Each structure stands twice: as structure tokens, then as C-alpha cells.
């Protein structure tokens, strides 16, 4: 809705501000990529399942405090 009303730069700026708590937890070798629209994928290259889960939970708590509705789905290999 933001992009439609205020333009692409405003929409992208909003997405960056929402993702900042997650990005601040990443190592240099980790990657965040935009899949489409508001869907993103995060590749944690050097972590354990427990650490990844903790980062997800901390980020989700921060998002909830800002009233940002975010759905997280995690997979491990």
C-alpha cells in the first residue's frame, strides 16, 4: 500500500526499516535476499539451529513491539 500511494522509494525505505533488526544480527557472510514483494529469505551460513532459532525469536519480539506483522518460516539443512 505504501508503494502504491507514495511511490517505490518510500515502499523500499519502509521495508529496509522493518528489516533492520534482523539485518543487524547477521554476520558478514550471511545473506538477505528479496524474493518478491514483501517476502525475504535469509541464509545463515555459519550458525547452529539453536542460534538461528534464538535470532528469529528476538527479531520477532522486536517486530511485535513496533506493531509490525511479520510471519516467519524457518527451515534447516
C-alpha positions in Angstrom: 0.0 0.0 0.0 2.8 2.4 0.8 4.5 1.9 -2.6 1.2 2.4 -4.4 0.4 5.6 -2.5 3.8 7.2 -2.1 6.0 5.5 -4.7 8.6 2.8 -4.9 11.4 4.7 -3.0 9.1 5.1 0.0 8.0 1.5 0.0 11.6 0.3 -0.2 12.6 2.6 2.6 9.8 1.2 4.8 10.9 -2.4 4.0 14.5 -1.6 4.9 13.4 -0.1 8.3 11.4 -3.2 9.1 14.2 -5.5 8.2 16.9 -3.6 10.1 16.5 -5.5 13.4 17.1 -8.7 11.5 20.0 -7.5 9.4 21.8 -6.1 12.4 22.1 -9.7 13.8 23.7 -11.1 10.6 27.4 -11.9 10.1 29.1 -10.5 7.0 28.9 -13.9 5.3 25.1 -14.2 5.8 22.7 -13.1 3.1 19.3 -11.5 2.9 17.5 -11.5 -0.4 14.2 -10.2 -1.6 12.1 -12.9 -3.1 9.2 -10.8 -4.2 7.1 -8.0 -2.9 7.4 -8.2 0.9 8.9 -11.7 1.0 12.5 -12.2 2.0 14.9 -15.1 2.5 17.8 -15.2 5.0 20.7 -17.5 4.6 22.6 -18.0 7.8 25.9 -19.6 6.7 27.7 -20.1 10.0 25.4 -20.9 12.9 23.7 -23.6 14.8 20.0 -24.4 14.8 19.7 -23.1 18.3 21.3 -19.7 17.5 19.2 -19.3 14.4 16.0 -20.0 16.4 17.1 -17.5 19.0 17.7 -14.8 16.4 14.3 -15.5 14.9 12.6 -15.2 18.3 14.4 -12.0 19.2 13.6 -10.4 15.8 10.0 -11.5 16.1 9.7 -9.9 19.6 11.2 -6.6 18.3 8.8 -6.6 15.4 5.8 -7.2 17.7 6.9 -4.2 19.8 6.6 -2.0 16.7 3.2 -3.4 15.7 4.8 -4.8 12.6 3.1 -8.0 11.4 5.7 -10.4 10.2 5.4 -14.1 9.5 8.5 -16.3 10.0 9.0 -19.7 8.5 12.3 -21.4 9.1 13.9 -24.5 7.6 17.2 -26.2 8.4 19.5 -28.4 6.4 
